[in-house]
Amino acid sequence: MTAHAVAMELTLLEAAHLSDLVGQFEDVVTSHDGSDPAVRRLVPDAYADDAEAAAEFRRLTEDDLLARRAADAGIVRASLRHDGQDLDIDQLDRATAEDILVVDLTPDAAGAWLRTLAALRLVLADRLGVTDEEQRGDGDARFGVYEWIGYRLEMLVQALDA
């Protein structure tokens, strides 16, 4: 993958929803208590065959890793601002909801986006009970969000790889 800037286009409605989801993700990683399975999925065991070593590794690395995930999420949310303001789903009117927000991503910001979208998708998968890509929640809007995040992630990877 080459390191270059890319532009991502989202409607204001998409950007507002994504900003809200990323904000919820930030809450998960900043207020973790260690028992949340979604957080455990973000910080997998380093030693599958040694519970004691895995626990020690987690103790030494978990806070730093989750702080970096929160920092990445903050970069994503900051890039989703419109006219210097956070987007609020409830304040968008129908006339502007479909307006396009162009998010210019530097290589560093694109990295934060990649890591955040992938981690957000892991959290959603945990919350939805998705254990493999073959599971689909036909007709369930929550699975639609999961798929949409995957679509955005794939589009970003393709743009960075071009």
Accessible surface in RSA format (square Angstrom, percent):
REM  Atomic radii and reference values for relative SASA: ProtOr
REM  Chains: A
REM  Algorithm: Lee & Richards
REM  Probe-radius: 1.40
REM  Slices: 20
REM RES _ NUM      All-atoms   Total-Side   Main-Chain    Non-polar    All polar
REM                ABS   REL    ABS   REL    ABS   REL    ABS   REL    ABS   REL
RES MET A   1   141.54  73.3  66.51  44.0  75.03 178.6  59.13  50.3  82.41 109.2
RES THR A   2    81.66  58.1  73.42  74.4   8.24  19.6  77.52 104.1   4.13   6.2
RES ALA A   3    88.49  81.4  52.47  81.0  36.02  81.9  57.44  80.9  31.05  82.3
RES HIS A   4    62.88  34.4  58.66  40.8   4.22  10.8  52.40  54.0  10.48  12.2
RES ALA A   5    66.79  61.4  47.77  73.7  19.02  43.3  47.99  67.6  18.80  49.8
RES VAL A   6    16.16  10.6   6.99   6.3   9.17  22.1  15.36  13.3   0.79   2.2
RES ALA A   7    64.07  58.9  34.94  53.9  29.13  66.3  34.94  49.2  29.13  77.2
RES MET A   8    12.88   6.7   8.67   5.7   4.21  10.0  12.88  10.9   0.00   0.0
RES GLU A   9   104.34  59.9  94.11  71.2  10.23  24.4  22.75  44.0  81.59  66.6
RES LEU A  10     1.40   0.8   0.00   0.0   1.40   3.5   1.40   1.0   0.00   0.0
RES THR A  11    23.56  16.8  23.35  23.7   0.21   0.5  21.23  28.5   2.33   3.5
RES LEU A  12     3.75   2.1   3.75   2.7   0.00   0.0   3.75   2.6   0.00   0.0
RES LEU A  13    61.74  34.4  61.74  44.2   0.00   0.0  61.74  43.4   0.00   0.0
RES GLU A  14    45.31  26.0  42.60  32.2   2.71   6.5  23.58  45.6  21.74  17.7
RES ALA A  15     0.00   0.0   0.00   0.0   0.00   0.0   0.00   0.0   0.00   0.0
RES ALA A  16     0.55   0.5   0.00   0.0   0.55   1.3   0.00   0.0   0.55   1.5
RES HIS A  17    82.25  45.0  81.59  56.7   0.66   1.7  53.06  54.7  29.20  34.0
RES LEU A  18     0.03   0.0   0.03   0.0   0.00   0.0   0.03   0.0   0.00   0.0
RES SER A  19     7.02   5.9   6.52   8.7   0.51   1.2   0.69   1.5   6.33   8.9
RES ASP A  20    70.65  49.5  61.12  60.8   9.52  22.5  15.40  36.2  55.25  55.1
RES LEU A  21    31.11  17.3  30.80  22.0   0.31   0.8  30.80  21.6   0.31   0.8
RES VAL A  22     0.00   0.0   0.00   0.0   0.00   0.0   0.00   0.0   0.00   0.0
RES GLY A  23    13.43  16.6   0.00   N/A  13.43  16.6  11.54  31.7   1.89   4.2
RES GLN A  24    94.56  52.9  91.59  66.9   2.97   7.1  37.68  80.2  56.88  43.1
RES PHE A  25     2.56   1.3   0.19   0.1   2.37   6.2   2.04   1.2   0.52   1.5
RES GLU A  26    32.71  18.8  32.71  24.7   0.00   0.0   9.86  19.1  22.85  18.7
RES ASP A  27    91.24  63.9  89.84  89.4   1.40   3.3  24.66  58.0  66.58  66.4
RES VAL A  28    31.38  20.6  24.91  22.6   6.47  15.6  30.18  26.2   1.20   3.3
RES VAL A  29     2.91   1.9   0.00   0.0   2.91   7.0   0.00   0.0   2.91   7.9
RES THR A  30    92.81  66.0  57.99  58.8  34.82  83.0  51.12  68.7  41.68  63.0
RES SER A  31    84.62  71.5  57.30  76.5  27.31  62.9  48.13 102.5  36.49  51.1
RES HIS A  32    51.27  28.0  28.91  20.1  22.36  57.2  23.96  24.7  27.31  31.8
RES ASP A  33   110.60  77.5  74.31  74.0  36.29  85.8  45.52 107.1  65.08  64.9
RES GLY A  34    26.06  32.1   0.00   N/A  26.06  32.1  18.90  51.9   7.17  16.1
RES SER A  35    82.53  69.7  60.35  80.5  22.18  51.1  49.88 106.2  32.65  45.7
RES ASP A  36    30.69  21.5  25.56  25.4   5.13  12.1  16.91  39.8  13.78  13.7
RES PRO A  37    82.17  59.9  76.57  69.8   5.60  20.4  78.86  65.1   3.31  20.6
RES ALA A  38     0.00   0.0   0.00   0.0   0.00   0.0   0.00   0.0   0.00   0.0
RES VAL A  39     0.08   0.1   0.08   0.1   0.00   0.0   0.08   0.1   0.00   0.0
RES ARG A  40    96.62  40.6  92.65  47.2   3.97   9.5  30.96  42.3  65.66  39.8
RES ARG A  41    84.20  35.4  69.97  35.7  14.23  33.9  33.54  45.8  50.66  30.7
RES LEU A  42     1.12   0.6   0.00   0.0   1.12   2.8   0.38   0.3   0.74   2.0
RES VAL A  43     6.04   4.0   6.04   5.5   0.00   0.0   6.04   5.3   0.00   0.0
RES PRO A  44    93.74  68.3  80.83  73.7  12.91  46.9  84.36  69.7   9.38  58.3
RES ASP A  45    75.22  52.7  49.44  49.2  25.78  61.0  10.11  23.8  65.12  64.9
RES ALA A  46    50.12  46.1  13.70  21.1  36.42  82.8  22.99  32.4  27.13  71.9
RES TYR A  47   100.51  46.9  96.13  54.7   4.38  11.4  59.07  44.4  41.44  51.1
RES ALA A  48   108.74 100.0  67.44 104.1  41.30  93.9  72.36 101.9  36.38  96.4
RES ASP A  49   141.20  98.9 101.14 100.7  40.06  94.7  49.51 116.5  91.69  91.4
RES ASP A  50    65.51  45.9  61.09  60.8   4.42  10.5  18.43  43.4  47.08  47.0
RES ALA A  51    87.95  80.9  69.73 107.6  18.22  41.4  76.25 107.4  11.70  31.0
RES GLU A  52   148.26  85.1 138.68 104.9   9.58  22.8  56.28 108.9  91.98  75.1
RES ALA A  53    31.55  29.0  22.70  35.0   8.85  20.1  29.65  41.8   1.89   5.0
RES ALA A  54     4.84   4.4   4.19   6.5   0.65   1.5   4.19   5.9   0.65   1.7
RES ALA A  55    61.19  56.3  51.14  78.9  10.05  22.9  56.60  79.7   4.59  12.2
RES GLU A  56    76.29  43.8  73.77  55.8   2.52   6.0  41.26  79.8  35.03  28.6
RES PHE A  57    85.85  42.9  83.70  51.8   2.15   5.6  85.33  51.7   0.52   1.5
RES ARG A  58    25.18  10.6  24.26  12.4   0.92   2.2  21.10  28.8   4.08   2.5
RES ARG A  59   157.75  66.2 130.44  66.5  27.31  65.0  74.35 101.6  83.41  50.5
RES LEU A  60   113.37  63.1  82.61  59.1  30.76  77.3  85.43  60.0  27.95  75.2
RES THR A  61    40.76  29.0  39.26  39.8   1.50   3.6  39.10  52.5   1.66   2.5
RES GLU A  62    20.29  11.6  20.29  15.3   0.00   0.0   1.94   3.7  18.35  15.0
RES ASP A  63    98.21  68.8  92.30  91.9   5.91  14.0  37.48  88.2  60.74  60.6
RES ASP A  64    82.97  58.1  75.82  75.5   7.15  16.9  28.83  67.9  54.13  54.0
RES LEU A  65    45.27  25.2  45.27  32.4   0.00   0.0  45.27  31.8   0.00   0.0
RES LEU A  66     2.62   1.5   2.11   1.5   0.51   1.3   2.38   1.7   0.24   0.7
RES ALA A  67    59.68  54.9  46.42  71.6  13.26  30.2  54.34  76.5   5.34  14.1
RES ARG A  68   132.97  55.8 131.20  66.9   1.77   4.2  63.86  87.3  69.12  41.9
RES ARG A  69    48.23  20.2  46.00  23.5   2.23   5.3   8.58  11.7  39.65  24.0
RES ALA A  70    15.70  14.4  12.98  20.0   2.72   6.2  13.33  18.8   2.37   6.3
RES ALA A  71    61.41  56.5  46.35  71.5  15.06  34.3  58.18  81.9   3.23   8.6
RES ASP A  72    15.36  10.8  15.36  15.3   0.00   0.0   0.73   1.7  14.63  14.6
RES ALA A  73     0.00   0.0   0.00   0.0   0.00   0.0   0.00   0.0   0.00   0.0
RES GLY A  74    27.56  34.0   0.00   N/A  27.56  34.0  22.48  61.7   5.08  11.4
RES ILE A  75    78.76  44.8  73.94  55.1   4.82  11.6  77.18  55.6   1.58   4.3
RES VAL A  76     0.00   0.0   0.00   0.0   0.00   0.0   0.00   0.0   0.00   0.0
RES ARG A  77    77.01  32.3  75.59  38.5   1.43   3.4   9.28  12.7  67.74  41.1
RES ALA A  78    59.10  54.3  45.49  70.2  13.61  31.0  47.41  66.8  11.69  31.0
RES SER A  79    33.14  28.0  13.47  18.0  19.66  45.3  24.98  53.2   8.15  11.4
RES LEU A  80     1.32   0.7   0.20   0.1   1.12   2.8   0.75   0.5   0.58   1.6
RES ARG A  81   115.62  48.5 103.40  52.7  12.22  29.1  16.64  22.7  98.98  60.0
RES HIS A  82    58.50  32.0  55.87  38.8   2.63   6.7  39.48  40.7  19.02  22.1
RES ASP A  83   123.43  86.5  85.46  85.1  37.97  89.8  39.76  93.6  83.68  83.5
RES GLY A  84    56.56  69.7   0.00   N/A  56.56  69.7  33.67  92.4  22.89  51.3
RES GLN A  85   121.83  68.1 120.29  87.9   1.54   3.7  38.18  81.3  83.65  63.4
RES ASP A  86    76.06  53.3  55.54  55.3  20.52  48.5  23.23  54.7  52.84  52.7
RES LEU A  87    23.27  13.0   8.86   6.3  14.41  36.2   9.90   7.0  13.37  36.0
RES ASP A  88    62.13  43.5  53.72  53.5   8.41  19.9  20.26  47.7  41.87  41.8
RES ILE A  89    52.42  29.8  43.23  32.2   9.18  22.1  43.23  31.1   9.18  24.9
RES ASP A  90   134.80  94.4 100.98 100.5  33.82  80.0  32.99  77.7 101.81 101.5
RES GLN A  91   147.72  82.6 116.12  84.9  31.61  75.3  40.30  85.8 107.42  81.5
RES LEU A  92    38.85  21.6  15.93  11.4  22.92  57.6  16.89  11.9  21.96  59.1
RES ASP A  93    80.23  56.2  72.98  72.6   7.24  17.1  40.82  96.1  39.41  39.3
RES ARG A  94   228.43  95.9 208.96 106.5  19.47  46.4  83.45 114.1 144.98  87.9
RES ALA A  95    87.91  80.8  54.36  83.9  33.55  76.3  66.14  93.1  21.77  57.7
RES THR A  96    50.09  35.6  50.09  50.8   0.00   0.0  44.85  60.2   5.24   7.9
RES ALA A  97    12.51  11.5  12.51  19.3   0.00   0.0  12.51  17.6   0.00   0.0
RES GLU A  98   112.86  64.8 102.18  77.3  10.68  25.4  59.69 115.5  53.17  43.4
RES ASP A  99    67.72  47.4  62.55  62.3   5.18  12.2  17.37  40.9  50.36  50.2
RES ILE A 100    93.82  53.4  68.70  51.2  25.13  60.6  68.70  49.5  25.13  68.2
RES LEU A 101    17.21   9.6  16.28  11.6   0.93   2.3  17.21  12.1   0.00   0.0
RES VAL A 102    75.43  49.6  54.48  49.3  20.95  50.5  54.48  47.3  20.95  56.8
RES VAL A 103     4.48   2.9   1.67   1.5   2.81   6.8   4.48   3.9   0.00   0.0
RES ASP A 104   111.75  78.3  89.15  88.7  22.60  53.4  34.85  82.0  76.90  76.7
RES LEU A 105     0.74   0.4   0.20   0.1   0.54   1.4   0.63   0.4   0.11   0.3
RES THR A 106    79.36  56.4  78.78  79.9   0.57   1.4  71.84  96.5   7.51  11.4
RES PRO A 107    60.58  44.1  49.10  44.8  11.47  41.7  51.16  42.2   9.42  58.6
RES ASP A 108   123.32  86.4 114.76 114.2   8.56  20.2  36.34  85.5  86.98  86.7
RES ALA A 109    17.20  15.8  15.48  23.9   1.72   3.9  16.52  23.3   0.69   1.8
RES ALA A 110     0.95   0.9   0.95   1.5   0.00   0.0   0.95   1.3   0.00   0.0
RES GLY A 111    14.67  18.1   0.00   N/A  14.67  18.1  14.03  38.5   0.64   1.4
RES ALA A 112     0.24   0.2   0.24   0.4   0.00   0.0   0.24   0.3   0.00   0.0
RES TRP A 113     0.00   0.0   0.00   0.0   0.00   0.0   0.00   0.0   0.00   0.0
RES LEU A 114    34.66  19.3  33.28  23.8   1.38   3.5  33.57  23.6   1.09   2.9
RES ARG A 115   124.57  52.3 118.74  60.5   5.83  13.9  64.54  88.2  60.03  36.4
RES THR A 116     1.73   1.2   0.10   0.1   1.63   3.9   1.63   2.2   0.10   0.2
RES LEU A 117     0.01   0.0   0.01   0.0   0.00   0.0   0.01   0.0   0.00   0.0
RES ALA A 118    41.80  38.4  38.50  59.4   3.30   7.5  39.96  56.3   1.84   4.9
RES ALA A 119     1.42   1.3   0.47   0.7   0.95   2.2   1.15   1.6   0.27   0.7
RES LEU A 120     5.38   3.0   5.38   3.9   0.00   0.0   5.38   3.8   0.00   0.0
RES ARG A 121    41.81  17.6  41.55  21.2   0.26   0.6   8.08  11.0  33.73  20.4
RES LEU A 122    64.18  35.7  63.48  45.4   0.70   1.8  63.82  44.8   0.35   1.0
RES VAL A 123     8.85   5.8   8.85   8.0   0.00   0.0   8.85   7.7   0.00   0.0
RES LEU A 124    27.26  15.2  27.26  19.5   0.00   0.0  27.26  19.1   0.00   0.0
RES ALA A 125     2.77   2.5   2.77   4.3   0.00   0.0   2.77   3.9   0.00   0.0
RES ASP A 126    39.75  27.8  24.30  24.2  15.45  36.5   2.16   5.1  37.60  37.5
RES ARG A 127   118.24  49.6  87.95  44.8  30.28  72.1  53.26  72.8  64.98  39.4
RES LEU A 128    27.59  15.4   5.43   3.9  22.17  55.7   8.63   6.1  18.96  51.0
RES GLY A 129    42.95  53.0   0.00   N/A  42.95  53.0  32.42  89.0  10.53  23.6
RES VAL A 130     3.91   2.6   3.46   3.1   0.45   1.1   3.73   3.2   0.18   0.5
RES THR A 131   111.04  79.0  82.46  83.6  28.58  68.1  69.91  93.9  41.14  62.2
RES ASP A 132    75.01  52.5  65.40  65.1   9.61  22.7  39.60  93.2  35.42  35.3
RES GLU A 133    93.41  53.6  87.81  66.4   5.61  13.3  61.59 119.1  31.82  26.0
RES GLU A 134   150.66  86.5 131.89  99.8  18.77  44.7  56.62 109.5  94.04  76.8
RES GLN A 135    72.09  40.3  64.83  47.4   7.26  17.3  28.86  61.4  43.22  32.8
RES ARG A 136   136.37  57.3 105.63  53.8  30.74  73.2  41.12  56.2  95.25  57.7
RES GLY A 137    16.74  20.6   0.00   N/A  16.74  20.6  13.16  36.1   3.58   8.0
RES ASP A 138   138.58  97.1 103.91 103.4  34.67  82.0  42.85 100.8  95.73  95.5
RES GLY A 139    90.23 111.3   0.00   N/A  90.23 111.3  45.54 125.0  44.69 100.1
RES ASP A 140    46.25  32.4  35.07  34.9  11.19  26.4  20.92  49.2  25.34  25.3
RES ALA A 141    83.25  76.5  67.49 104.1  15.76  35.8  77.63 109.3   5.62  14.9
RES ARG A 142   138.85  58.3 135.30  69.0   3.55   8.4  66.32  90.6  72.54  44.0
RES PHE A 143    30.40  15.2  30.23  18.7   0.16   0.4  30.40  18.4   0.00   0.0
RES GLY A 144    38.92  48.0   0.00   N/A  38.92  48.0  33.62  92.3   5.30  11.9
RES VAL A 145    54.03  35.6  51.94  47.0   2.09   5.0  53.41  46.4   0.63   1.7
RES TYR A 146     7.94   3.7   7.94   4.5   0.00   0.0   1.69   1.3   6.25   7.7
RES GLU A 147    63.68  36.6  59.89  45.3   3.79   9.0  34.21  66.2  29.47  24.1
RES TRP A 148    55.83  22.4  51.14  24.8   4.69  11.0  52.49  28.0   3.33   5.4
RES ILE A 149     0.00   0.0   0.00   0.0   0.00   0.0   0.00   0.0   0.00   0.0
RES GLY A 150    12.20  15.0   0.00   N/A  12.20  15.0   7.73  21.2   4.47  10.0
RES TYR A 151   113.76  53.1 107.96  61.4   5.80  15.1  73.43  55.2  40.33  49.7
RES ARG A 152    27.80  11.7  27.80  14.2   0.00   0.0   0.00   0.0  27.80  16.8
RES LEU A 153    33.47  18.6  33.47  23.9   0.00   0.0  33.47  23.5   0.00   0.0
RES GLU A 154    93.90  53.9  88.94  67.3   4.97  11.8  29.00  56.1  64.91  53.0
RES MET A 155    63.87  33.1  59.18  39.2   4.69  11.2  33.26  28.3  30.61  40.6
RES LEU A 156     2.05   1.1   0.88   0.6   1.17   2.9   2.04   1.4   0.01   0.0
RES VAL A 157    55.60  36.6  55.60  50.3   0.00   0.0  55.60  48.3   0.00   0.0
RES GLN A 158    93.25  52.1  85.17  62.2   8.09  19.3  37.55  79.9  55.70  42.2
RES ALA A 159    39.37  36.2  26.99  41.7  12.38  28.2  36.21  51.0   3.16   8.4
RES LEU A 160     7.60   4.2   7.60   5.4   0.00   0.0   7.60   5.3   0.00   0.0
RES ASP A 161    91.04  63.8  71.40  71.1  19.64  46.4   8.14  19.2  82.90  82.7
RES ALA A 162   100.01  92.0  49.15  75.9  50.85 115.7  87.09 122.6  12.91  34.2
END  Absolute sums over single chains surface
CHAIN  1 A     9286.2       7446.5       1839.7       5084.8       4201.4
END  Absolute sums over all chains
TOTAL          9286.2       7446.5       1839.7       5084.8       4201.4
